[in-house]
Amino acid sequence: MRKTLPPLIQALLDPARYPDPAGRVELIETHASWLLLAGDFAYKIKKPVILPFLDYGTLDQRRLCCEAELRLNRRFAPQLYLSVVPIVGSPQDPQIGGAGTAIEFAVRMHRFAEAGRLDHLCARGQLRWQQVSDLATTVAAFHDGATIAALPARFGEPAQVLAPALENFDELPALLPDAEEQRRLARLATWTRGEFDRLAPRFAARKAAGYVRECHGDLHLGNLVLIDGRVTLFDCIEFSEDLRWIDVASEIAFLYVDLLDQRQPGLACWLLNEWLARTGDHDAVQVLRFYAVYRALVRAKVAAIRARQANADLEQAQDYLSLAERLTSPPAPRLIITHGVAGCGKSRASRRLLLGDQAAATLRLRSDVERRRLFGIAAGTHSDSPINGGIYAREASELTYQRLHELARELLAAGWSVIVDAAFLQRYRRDAFRALAARVGVPFFIVAPQATPAQLRARVYRRLAKGHDASEATLPVLEQQLARIEALGPDERVYLFPHQLN
């Protein structure tokens, strides 16, 4: 924060100036706004600044942006965003919401507990994978209902994807002037241009398929909060259509990068997998690293601007630069399949692998999820299929494993490790995936958790009682699987995962 505040902000630190009771006023300052926390309410005032990516230079522009902020954020947080209020009087003697000529405008919001912001939870080590699952569900639902960009619109066109990515390299050299940093930026610029050339047709295809939507635009952990135990989005971008009308893959990449920056790669990996499980947008991972590098460099730019405003060091900006570099060099992929009957712990073991992935570079394909998607059954909906019938008939199972094989091949080719979480009771199905790993030249492993028959039956019973798992396996299904399972052969056991997870 600056040592000297503008007279208006200094005056508004007085609790008596607010229309509702306020014992004290807290000030939060960002590179673009002042947020005044007064009693049960918060007032956001935009700074009269012009930055490379926003224009708050005139009072009328700030009013328009306040109105846009109210409208856009009410899409997902109507309980927080209340009104736009004028500030009248003089900077030394302001009045909020009074009559007269406005000297400034503020967005009036209900205040929430700052401790519930996800960045604060993460910093305290209290962000859990279950909350990240809720986050993925919330974001997926928001994206599902967001307006799709019209095909004639410029949004999401390949040229519009490249332009902001290149802007980073126009602006960052002046903010990070060290010679070594300049060389690192040059290498990242070369990588960005090369990746764009490779992916340009895919960007166009995603626009045509409806994946470019009116998103949040600034979806990082600091703009998410737990309210009544559920994740709520707030503070979306209102000042730029180009930054808001984007590919949903770019949006999820921002959260992915933020969790990596918070040194939570396991949660970053889990977020991506939970979002994919809910959306089925596996094509998004083809472009995710491009967007993740772009997002990391945007954060580097913002951090450098804040450092300049506060006359602070550039450590945070440099950290983001390092993160961008790591994202361009992911580890070599591998293919892992699971093996075992219902209740043996396959999904739990694969979840532990995802949460333990220090590179956040592993994607899980669950047969229970993809089977439902393949046959048009909504997540969480029981198919009412009989044993060996419906979506579990032999033909349906063959189609399911074919789909898993196809997705695994595509994801491995894109440079991601893959876990296929399925029963793989038959040897020929395991062989098909082992052959896939050999063809694409990646290591192959099998995770085969073990449990006693009594443990298996108890787990299946508990899962059925809870009623919200993707698996539809019943006790009769378990008994049939136990009778039909083909055990791993000696030649397969050499592929057992080095640290078997039980």
C-alpha positions as CSV (number, residue, x, y, z in Angstrom):
1,M,0.0,0.0,0.0
2,R,1.2,3.5,-0.7
3,K,2.3,5.5,2.3
4,T,0.2,8.5,1.2
5,L,-3.4,7.9,0.3
6,P,-5.5,10.2,-1.8
7,P,-7.7,12.6,0.3
8,L,-10.9,10.8,-0.7
9,I,-9.7,7.4,0.5
10,Q,-8.1,9.0,3.6
11,A,-11.5,10.6,4.5
12,L,-13.4,7.4,3.9
13,L,-11.4,5.7,6.6
14,D,-13.7,7.5,9.1
15,P,-16.5,5.1,10.1
16,A,-18.9,8.0,10.6
17,R,-19.1,8.7,6.9
18,Y,-20.9,5.4,6.1
19,P,-24.7,5.0,6.0
20,D,-24.7,1.8,8.1
21,P,-23.0,1.3,11.5
22,A,-19.3,0.6,11.2
23,G,-17.0,0.3,14.2
24,R,-13.9,0.7,12.1
25,V,-12.9,0.8,8.4
26,E,-10.3,-1.5,6.9
27,L,-8.6,-0.7,3.6
28,I,-7.4,-3.3,1.1
29,E,-5.5,-1.8,-1.9
30,T,-4.8,-3.5,-5.2
31,H,-3.1,-2.2,-8.3
32,A,-6.5,-1.1,-9.7
33,S,-8.8,-0.4,-6.7
34,W,-9.4,0.4,-3.1
35,L,-11.7,-1.8,-1.1
36,L,-13.1,-0.2,2.1
37,L,-14.5,-2.7,4.6
38,A,-17.0,-1.0,6.9
39,G,-19.3,-3.0,9.2
40,D,-21.3,-5.5,7.3
41,F,-20.6,-3.9,3.9
42,A,-17.7,-3.4,1.5
43,Y,-17.2,-0.5,-0.9
44,K,-15.0,-0.9,-3.9
45,I,-13.6,2.3,-5.6
46,K,-11.7,2.0,-8.8
47,K,-8.4,3.9,-9.0
48,P,-8.2,6.6,-11.6
49,V,-5.5,4.8,-13.5
50,I,-4.8,3.6,-17.1
51,L,-2.9,0.4,-17.3
52,P,-2.0,-1.7,-20.3
53,F,-5.0,-3.9,-19.7
54,L,-7.6,-1.5,-18.2
55,D,-8.8,2.1,-18.4
56,Y,-10.3,3.7,-15.3
57,G,-9.0,7.1,-16.4
58,T,-12.2,9.1,-16.3
59,L,-15.1,9.3,-13.8
60,D,-17.6,8.3,-16.4
61,Q,-15.5,5.2,-17.4
62,R,-15.3,4.3,-13.7
63,R,-19.1,4.6,-13.3
64,L,-19.6,2.4,-16.4
65,C,-17.2,-0.2,-15.0
66,C,-18.9,-0.2,-11.6
67,E,-22.2,-0.9,-13.3
68,A,-20.7,-3.7,-15.4
69,E,-19.1,-5.2,-12.3
70,L,-22.5,-5.3,-10.5
71,R,-24.3,-6.9,-13.5
72,L,-21.6,-9.5,-14.3
73,N,-20.9,-10.6,-10.7
74,R,-24.6,-11.1,-10.0
75,R,-24.4,-14.0,-12.4
76,F,-22.8,-16.1,-9.6
77,A,-22.9,-14.0,-6.4
78,P,-26.2,-12.0,-6.3
79,Q,-26.2,-12.2,-2.5
80,L,-22.9,-10.3,-2.4
81,Y,-23.3,-7.5,-5.1
82,L,-25.9,-5.0,-4.0
83,S,-25.7,-1.7,-5.9
84,V,-23.6,1.1,-7.4
85,V,-23.5,4.1,-5.1
86,P,-22.4,7.7,-5.9
87,I,-20.0,9.5,-3.6
88,V,-20.8,13.2,-3.4
89,G,-19.3,16.3,-1.7
90,S,-15.6,16.9,-1.9
91,P,-12.6,14.5,-1.5
92,Q,-11.9,16.0,1.9
93,D,-15.6,15.8,3.0
94,P,-17.3,12.9,1.0
95,Q,-20.7,11.5,1.5
96,I,-21.7,8.0,0.3
97,G,-25.0,7.8,-1.5
98,G,-26.0,11.4,-1.0
99,A,-27.6,13.9,-3.4
100,G,-25.5,16.1,-5.6
101,T,-22.9,15.8,-8.2
102,A,-20.9,12.6,-7.9
103,I,-17.2,12.9,-7.5
104,E,-16.7,9.1,-7.5
105,F,-18.6,5.8,-7.6
106,A,-18.4,2.6,-5.5
107,V,-19.7,-0.9,-5.8
108,R,-21.5,-1.7,-2.6
109,M,-21.3,-5.3,-1.5
110,H,-22.2,-7.5,1.5
111,R,-19.1,-8.3,3.4
112,F,-17.9,-11.8,3.9
113,A,-15.4,-13.4,6.2
114,E,-12.0,-12.8,4.7
115,A,-10.7,-16.0,6.4
116,G,-13.0,-18.0,4.1
117,R,-11.2,-16.9,0.9
118,L,-9.6,-19.8,-0.8
119,D,-6.2,-18.2,-1.0
120,H,-6.3,-17.7,2.8
121,L,-7.4,-21.3,3.3
122,C,-4.6,-22.5,1.1
123,A,-2.0,-20.4,2.8
124,R,-3.1,-21.9,6.2
125,G,-2.9,-25.4,4.7
126,Q,-6.6,-25.8,5.2
127,L,-7.8,-26.2,1.6
128,R,-8.9,-29.8,1.2
129,W,-9.5,-31.9,-1.8
130,Q,-13.2,-32.1,-1.0
131,Q,-13.4,-28.3,-1.3
132,V,-11.5,-28.3,-4.5
133,S,-14.1,-30.8,-5.8
134,D,-16.8,-28.4,-4.9
135,L,-14.9,-25.6,-6.6
136,A,-14.6,-27.7,-9.8
137,T,-18.4,-28.4,-9.7
138,T,-19.2,-24.7,-9.2
139,V,-16.9,-23.6,-12.0
140,A,-18.2,-26.3,-14.4
141,A,-21.8,-25.3,-13.6
142,F,-21.1,-21.6,-14.2
143,H,-19.4,-22.4,-17.5
144,D,-22.3,-24.6,-18.5
145,G,-24.7,-21.7,-18.1
146,A,-22.4,-18.9,-19.5
147,T,-23.3,-17.3,-22.8
148,I,-21.5,-18.8,-25.8
149,A,-19.6,-16.4,-28.0
150,A,-21.2,-15.9,-31.4
151,L,-19.2,-17.4,-34.3
152,P,-18.8,-14.0,-36.1
153,A,-17.5,-12.4,-32.9
154,R,-13.8,-11.8,-32.5
155,F,-13.6,-13.5,-29.1
156,G,-11.7,-16.8,-29.1
157,E,-10.5,-16.5,-32.7
158,P,-6.8,-17.6,-32.9
159,A,-5.6,-14.1,-33.5
160,Q,-7.4,-13.0,-30.3
161,V,-5.8,-15.8,-28.4
162,L,-2.3,-14.9,-29.5
163,A,-2.5,-11.1,-29.1
164,P,-2.7,-11.0,-25.2
165,A,0.0,-13.7,-25.0
166,L,2.3,-11.6,-27.1
167,E,1.4,-8.5,-25.1
168,N,3.1,-10.1,-22.1
169,F,6.4,-10.0,-24.0
170,D,5.9,-6.4,-25.1
171,E,5.3,-5.3,-21.5
172,L,7.4,-7.6,-19.2
173,P,10.8,-6.6,-20.5
174,A,10.4,-3.1,-19.1
175,L,9.2,-4.5,-15.8
176,L,11.9,-7.2,-15.5
177,P,14.9,-5.5,-16.9
178,D,17.7,-7.8,-15.7
179,A,19.7,-9.3,-18.5
180,E,19.1,-12.9,-17.5
181,E,15.3,-12.3,-17.1
182,Q,15.3,-10.8,-20.6
183,R,16.9,-14.0,-22.0
184,R,14.3,-16.1,-20.1
185,L,11.5,-14.0,-21.5
186,A,12.9,-14.4,-25.0
187,R,12.8,-18.2,-24.6
188,L,9.3,-18.1,-23.3
189,A,8.3,-15.9,-26.2
190,T,9.7,-18.4,-28.7
191,W,7.9,-21.3,-26.9
192,T,4.6,-19.3,-27.0
193,R,4.8,-18.6,-30.7
194,G,5.7,-22.2,-31.5
195,E,2.9,-23.6,-29.4
196,F,0.4,-21.2,-31.0
197,D,1.4,-22.2,-34.5
198,R,0.9,-25.8,-33.5
199,L,-2.4,-25.2,-31.8
200,A,-4.0,-22.5,-34.0
201,P,-6.4,-25.0,-35.7
202,R,-7.4,-26.4,-32.3
203,F,-8.2,-22.9,-31.0
204,A,-10.4,-22.3,-34.0
205,A,-12.1,-25.7,-33.5
206,R,-12.8,-24.9,-29.9
207,K,-14.4,-21.6,-30.8
208,A,-16.6,-23.4,-33.3
209,A,-17.6,-26.0,-30.7
210,G,-18.8,-23.4,-28.3
211,Y,-16.1,-23.5,-25.7
212,V,-15.5,-19.7,-25.9
213,R,-17.9,-18.1,-23.4
214,E,-18.5,-15.1,-21.2
215,C,-16.4,-16.3,-18.3
216,H,-15.2,-14.8,-15.1
217,G,-11.8,-13.7,-16.5
218,D,-9.9,-13.4,-13.2
219,L,-10.6,-16.7,-11.6
220,H,-7.9,-17.2,-9.0
221,L,-8.1,-18.3,-5.4
222,G,-8.4,-14.8,-4.1
223,N,-11.6,-14.3,-6.0
224,L,-13.3,-17.4,-4.5
225,V,-14.7,-17.7,-1.0
226,L,-16.5,-20.3,1.2
227,I,-19.9,-19.0,2.2
228,D,-22.1,-21.4,4.2
229,G,-19.6,-24.1,3.3
230,R,-20.0,-23.7,-0.5
231,V,-17.5,-22.1,-2.9
232,T,-18.7,-18.7,-4.3
233,L,-17.1,-16.8,-7.2
234,F,-16.8,-13.0,-7.0
235,D,-14.9,-10.1,-8.5
236,C,-14.9,-11.0,-12.2
237,I,-13.3,-8.9,-14.9
238,E,-15.6,-6.1,-16.0
239,F,-13.2,-3.7,-17.7
240,S,-12.4,-5.8,-20.8
241,E,-14.6,-8.0,-23.0
242,D,-11.5,-9.5,-24.5
243,L,-10.3,-10.8,-21.1
244,R,-13.7,-12.1,-20.1
245,W,-14.9,-13.7,-23.4
246,I,-12.4,-16.6,-23.4
247,D,-12.1,-20.3,-23.8
248,V,-13.2,-22.1,-20.6
249,A,-9.8,-23.9,-20.8
250,S,-8.1,-20.5,-20.2
251,E,-10.3,-19.9,-17.2
252,I,-9.5,-23.3,-15.5
253,A,-5.8,-22.8,-16.4
254,F,-5.7,-19.7,-14.2
255,L,-6.9,-21.7,-11.1
256,Y,-4.5,-24.5,-12.0
257,V,-1.6,-22.0,-12.1
258,D,-2.7,-20.3,-8.9
259,L,-2.6,-23.6,-7.0
260,L,0.8,-24.4,-8.4
261,D,2.0,-20.9,-7.3
262,Q,0.6,-21.7,-3.8
263,R,2.8,-24.9,-3.9
264,Q,-0.2,-27.2,-4.0
265,P,0.5,-29.3,-7.1
266,G,-1.7,-32.1,-5.9
267,L,-4.7,-29.8,-5.5
268,A,-3.9,-28.3,-8.9
269,C,-4.0,-31.8,-10.4
270,W,-7.1,-32.7,-8.5
271,L,-8.9,-29.5,-9.6
272,L,-8.2,-30.2,-13.3
273,N,-9.3,-33.8,-13.0
274,E,-12.5,-33.0,-11.2
275,W,-13.3,-30.3,-13.7
276,L,-12.7,-32.7,-16.6
277,A,-14.8,-35.4,-14.9
278,R,-17.7,-33.0,-14.7
279,T,-17.4,-31.4,-18.1
280,G,-16.0,-34.2,-20.3
281,D,-13.9,-31.5,-22.0
282,H,-10.8,-33.6,-22.4
283,D,-9.9,-31.6,-25.5
284,A,-9.2,-28.7,-23.1
285,V,-5.9,-30.2,-21.9
286,Q,-4.5,-30.0,-25.4
287,V,-4.4,-26.2,-25.0
288,L,-4.2,-25.9,-21.2
289,R,-0.4,-25.6,-21.0
290,F,-0.4,-22.7,-23.5
291,Y,-3.0,-20.9,-21.4
292,A,-1.3,-21.8,-18.2
293,V,2.0,-20.2,-19.4
294,Y,0.1,-17.2,-20.5
295,R,-1.7,-16.9,-17.1
296,A,1.6,-17.3,-15.2
297,L,3.1,-14.5,-17.2
298,V,0.1,-12.2,-16.7
299,R,0.5,-12.8,-12.9
300,A,4.2,-12.0,-13.3
301,K,3.2,-8.7,-15.0
302,V,0.7,-7.8,-12.3
303,A,3.1,-8.7,-9.5
304,A,5.8,-6.5,-11.2
305,I,3.3,-3.6,-11.4
306,R,2.4,-3.9,-7.8
307,A,6.0,-4.1,-6.8
308,R,6.7,-0.9,-8.7
309,Q,3.7,0.9,-7.1
310,A,4.9,-0.2,-3.6
311,N,8.6,0.3,-4.3
312,A,9.1,-3.4,-3.4
313,D,11.3,-6.2,-4.8
314,L,10.4,-8.3,-7.8
315,E,10.6,-11.7,-6.1
316,Q,7.0,-12.6,-6.7
317,A,7.2,-11.7,-10.4
318,Q,10.3,-13.7,-10.7
319,D,8.6,-16.7,-9.1
320,Y,5.8,-16.5,-11.7
321,L,8.5,-16.4,-14.4
322,S,10.0,-19.6,-13.0
323,L,6.6,-21.2,-12.9
324,A,6.0,-20.4,-16.6
325,E,9.3,-22.0,-17.5
326,R,8.4,-25.2,-15.6
327,L,5.1,-25.4,-17.4
328,T,6.9,-25.5,-20.7
329,S,8.9,-28.6,-19.7
330,P,6.5,-31.2,-18.1
331,P,7.8,-34.6,-17.0
332,A,7.7,-37.5,-19.4
333,P,4.2,-39.1,-19.4
334,R,3.4,-42.6,-18.2
335,L,0.3,-44.8,-18.4
336,I,-1.2,-46.5,-15.3
337,I,-4.2,-48.8,-15.2
338,T,-6.0,-50.1,-12.2
339,H,-7.0,-53.7,-11.6
340,G,-9.5,-55.1,-9.2
341,V,-13.1,-55.8,-8.3
342,A,-15.6,-53.2,-6.8
343,G,-14.6,-52.0,-3.4
344,C,-10.9,-52.9,-3.6
345,G,-9.7,-49.3,-3.5
346,K,-9.0,-48.5,-7.1
347,S,-10.4,-45.0,-7.1
348,R,-8.9,-44.2,-3.7
349,A,-5.5,-45.3,-4.9
350,S,-5.8,-43.3,-8.1
351,R,-6.9,-40.2,-6.1
352,R,-3.8,-40.6,-3.9
353,L,-1.7,-40.7,-7.1
354,L,-3.3,-37.5,-8.3
355,L,-2.9,-35.7,-5.0
356,G,0.7,-36.8,-4.8
357,D,1.7,-35.6,-8.3
358,Q,4.3,-32.9,-7.7
359,A,4.2,-31.9,-11.4
360,A,0.3,-31.8,-11.6
361,A,0.6,-33.6,-14.9
362,T,-1.6,-36.6,-14.5
363,L,-5.1,-37.1,-15.8
364,R,-7.5,-39.8,-14.6
365,L,-10.1,-41.5,-16.7
366,R,-12.8,-43.3,-14.7
367,S,-14.8,-46.0,-16.4
368,D,-17.8,-45.3,-14.3
369,V,-17.8,-41.6,-15.3
370,E,-17.0,-42.1,-19.0
371,R,-19.5,-45.0,-19.3
372,R,-22.3,-42.7,-18.2
373,R,-21.1,-39.9,-20.5
374,L,-20.9,-42.3,-23.4
375,F,-24.5,-43.3,-23.0
376,G,-25.9,-39.8,-22.2
377,I,-26.6,-40.4,-18.5
378,A,-26.1,-37.4,-16.3
379,A,-23.5,-37.6,-13.5
380,G,-25.1,-38.7,-10.2
381,T,-28.0,-40.4,-12.0
382,H,-28.5,-44.1,-11.6
383,S,-28.8,-45.9,-14.9
384,D,-31.1,-48.6,-13.4
385,S,-29.2,-51.2,-15.5
386,P,-29.6,-54.8,-14.5
387,I,-26.5,-57.0,-14.0
388,N,-25.0,-57.6,-17.5
389,G,-27.6,-55.4,-19.0
390,G,-28.2,-51.8,-20.0
391,I,-25.0,-49.7,-19.9
392,Y,-23.2,-52.8,-18.4
393,A,-24.0,-55.2,-21.2
394,R,-21.0,-56.7,-22.9
395,E,-21.3,-54.5,-25.9
396,A,-21.6,-51.4,-23.8
397,S,-18.5,-52.4,-21.8
398,E,-16.6,-52.9,-25.0
399,L,-17.6,-49.4,-26.2
400,T,-16.6,-48.0,-22.8
401,Y,-13.1,-49.5,-22.9
402,Q,-12.7,-48.4,-26.5
403,R,-13.5,-44.9,-25.4
404,L,-11.1,-45.0,-22.5
405,H,-8.4,-46.3,-24.9
406,E,-9.1,-43.5,-27.4
407,L,-8.9,-40.8,-24.7
408,A,-5.8,-42.3,-23.1
409,R,-4.0,-42.2,-26.5
410,E,-5.0,-38.6,-27.1
411,L,-3.9,-37.4,-23.7
412,L,-0.6,-39.3,-23.8
413,A,0.1,-37.8,-27.2
414,A,-0.5,-34.3,-25.7
415,G,2.2,-35.0,-23.1
416,W,0.0,-35.9,-20.0
417,S,0.4,-38.9,-17.8
418,V,-2.8,-41.0,-17.7
419,I,-4.4,-43.2,-15.0
420,V,-7.3,-45.4,-16.3
421,D,-9.4,-46.2,-13.3
422,A,-11.4,-49.3,-14.4
423,A,-11.8,-52.9,-13.2
424,F,-9.7,-54.4,-16.0
425,L,-10.9,-57.9,-14.9
426,Q,-10.0,-59.5,-18.3
427,R,-6.5,-60.0,-19.4
428,Y,-7.1,-58.9,-23.0
429,R,-8.2,-55.5,-21.9
430,R,-5.1,-55.0,-19.9
431,D,-3.0,-56.2,-22.8
432,A,-4.6,-53.6,-25.1
433,F,-3.5,-50.7,-22.8
434,R,0.0,-52.2,-22.3
435,A,0.3,-52.3,-26.1
436,L,-0.8,-48.7,-26.2
437,A,1.9,-47.7,-23.8
438,A,4.5,-49.5,-25.9
439,R,3.3,-47.9,-29.2
440,V,3.5,-44.3,-27.8
441,G,6.7,-45.1,-25.9
442,V,5.7,-44.4,-22.3
443,P,6.2,-46.5,-19.2
444,F,3.3,-48.8,-18.2
445,F,2.2,-49.6,-14.7
446,I,-0.6,-51.5,-12.9
447,V,-2.1,-50.5,-9.6
448,A,-3.9,-53.5,-8.0
449,P,-5.2,-52.7,-4.5
450,Q,-6.0,-55.7,-2.4
451,A,-8.8,-56.3,0.2
452,T,-10.4,-59.3,1.8
453,P,-13.8,-60.5,0.7
454,A,-15.3,-59.2,3.9
455,Q,-13.7,-55.7,3.4
456,L,-14.9,-55.7,-0.2
457,R,-18.5,-56.4,0.8
458,A,-18.5,-53.8,3.6
459,R,-17.1,-51.1,1.3
460,V,-19.6,-51.8,-1.4
461,Y,-22.4,-51.7,1.1
462,R,-21.2,-48.4,2.6
463,R,-20.9,-46.9,-0.9
464,L,-24.4,-47.9,-1.8
465,A,-25.7,-46.5,1.5
466,K,-24.1,-43.1,0.8
467,G,-25.6,-43.1,-2.7
468,H,-23.4,-40.5,-4.4
469,D,-20.6,-42.5,-5.9
470,A,-20.1,-42.9,-9.7
471,S,-20.0,-46.7,-9.3
472,E,-23.3,-48.6,-9.5
473,A,-21.7,-51.9,-8.3
474,T,-24.0,-53.9,-5.9
475,L,-23.2,-56.9,-3.8
476,P,-24.4,-59.3,-6.5
477,V,-22.2,-57.4,-9.0
478,L,-19.2,-57.9,-6.6
479,E,-19.9,-61.6,-6.3
480,Q,-20.0,-61.9,-10.1
481,Q,-16.7,-60.0,-10.4
482,L,-15.0,-62.2,-7.9
483,A,-16.0,-65.3,-9.9
484,R,-14.9,-63.8,-13.2
485,I,-11.7,-61.9,-12.4
486,E,-8.6,-63.0,-14.3
487,A,-5.6,-62.6,-12.0
488,L,-2.5,-60.8,-13.1
489,G,0.0,-63.2,-14.8
490,P,3.6,-63.4,-13.8
491,D,4.5,-61.3,-16.8
492,E,2.1,-58.6,-15.7
493,R,3.2,-58.4,-12.1
494,V,6.5,-56.9,-13.2
495,Y,4.4,-53.8,-14.1
496,L,2.9,-53.4,-10.6
497,F,3.3,-49.8,-9.5
498,P,6.5,-49.4,-7.4
499,H,4.6,-48.3,-4.3
500,Q,1.4,-50.3,-4.3
501,L,-1.4,-48.2,-2.8
502,N,-3.9,-50.0,-0.6
